[in-house]
Amino acid sequence: MDFWIPLLGGALGAALINGILALHKLRRDRLNEHEQWLRNEKIETYSQYLEIIRLGDLTLEHAIVGAVSLDQVLASKDHIGGHRLRLISPKAVREATKHHIEKRAEVVDFLEHRSFETWQSPAFKAANEALYQSRMNLAEVMAEDLRIT
């Protein structure tokens, strides 16, 4: 009977180790699944947001040449500010988004409060270039968050 005790202890020890390893693997698999889901959500959200920004900037360009009204520009501005991006993005993406919205507001300010001659000014051209650079920076920060290089 004494020979059963080490055999039983070894079997119980192996079962305990296998159980612990299985729990660890299950937790790791769930974490990987969550990370993949979050990455997919970010890809979808970032793509949608960048498209909204592109269309909003295009609306600005059309407003500069008089092809669309100021009301359309302001409506697109409101749409850009209220997106679900803030829910899943890290701080760097939120800051780049905020910076882009600020630069866009500077360009919209020219449309609201300045004359056409002012739009030809170096200040307007600089604001428009800053808007473009902020959009490129936002895309880069999003790519970094997704680890796309």
N, C-alpha and C positions, 0 to 999 in steps of 0.2 A: 504494500500500500504506500510505502514511503516514496517509491519511484514515481507515483502519480502527481505528487505535490509539485515538483519542479516542472513536470510536463504541463500541468494545469496552469501554473504561474507563467510559464513561457507563452502559452496560448492566450491567456488573458492579457499579458503585456503586449503581444503582437496585435491583438484586437484593439487595445487602447491606442496604440501608436497609429494603426490604420485609421481609426476613427478620428483622431486628431488631425492627421494628414488630409483626410477627406473633408473635414470642416474647413481647414485652411484653404484647400483647393476650391471649395464651394464659395468661400468669401472672396477669394481672388478672382474667380470667374464672374461673380456678381459685380465686383468693382470694375473689371474690364468691360463688362456689358454696359454699365452705367457710363463709363468714360466714352465708349463708342457712341452711345445714344446722345450724350451731351455734345460730342464733336459733330455728329450729324445735324443736331439742332442748330449749332453755331453756323455750320456751313450754309444751311438753308436760310437762317436769319440774316447772316452777313451778306449773302448773295442778294436777298430781297432788299436789304437796306441800301446796299451799294447801287442797285438799280433805281431805287427811289431817289437817291441823291443824284444819280446821273440824269434822270428825267427832270428833277428839280433844277439842276444847273442848266439843262437844255432849255427849260422854261425861262430861266433868267436870260439866257442868250437871245431867245425869241423876243423877250420884253425889251431888251436893249435896242433891237432893230424895229420894234413896234409891231411885231407879228401877234403878240398876245397882250392881254390887258394886265394891269397891275393887280386886279382882283385874283386872277389866275395864279400869279406869282405868290401872293400872300396865302392863298389856299394851299399851294404846294408846300409853303414854309410851315404851315400848321401841321401838315401831314408828316413832314420829315421829323418834327420834334416829338411826336407821340408814338414811338415805335417800341415793340417789346424787346428791343436790343438790350435795354438796361437790365433786364431780368437775368440774362445768362452770360453777359460779357464781363471780363475782368476790368479792373480799374483803368488800365492803359487804353483799352478800347473805348471805355466811357469818356475818358479825358480827350482822346482824339476826336470822338464824336462831338463833344461839347465845343472843342476848338473849331471844328468845321462849321457847326451851327453859328458860332460867333462870326466867322469869316463870311458866311453867307448873309448874315444880318447886315454886315457892312456894305455888301454889294446891293442888297435890297434897299438900304438907306439911300443910296444914290438914286434908285428908281423912284422912291417915295418923295424925296426932298430936294432933288437937284434937277437942273435942266439938262437937255440933251448935250449942250456944249460941255457941261461938267463931265459927262460920260466919256468924253474924248480926252479928259485930263490925265496926267501921269498918276494922280492919286487914285482915280478909278481903275486905271490899268493895273496899278500895284495891288489894289484890293481884289480885283478879278484874278490876278496871278496868285495871290495868297489863298484865294478860295480853291483854285486848282491844286496848289501844293498841299493844302489841308486834306483834300479828297484823296490825293495820292498817298499821303502819310497815313490816313485812316485805313486805306487798303493794305498798306504794309504792316500796320499794327495788327490788323485782323489776320493777315497771313502768318505773322509770327505767333499769334495765339493758337492758330491751327497747326503750327509747325510745318507750314508750307514755305519752301524757299525756292 
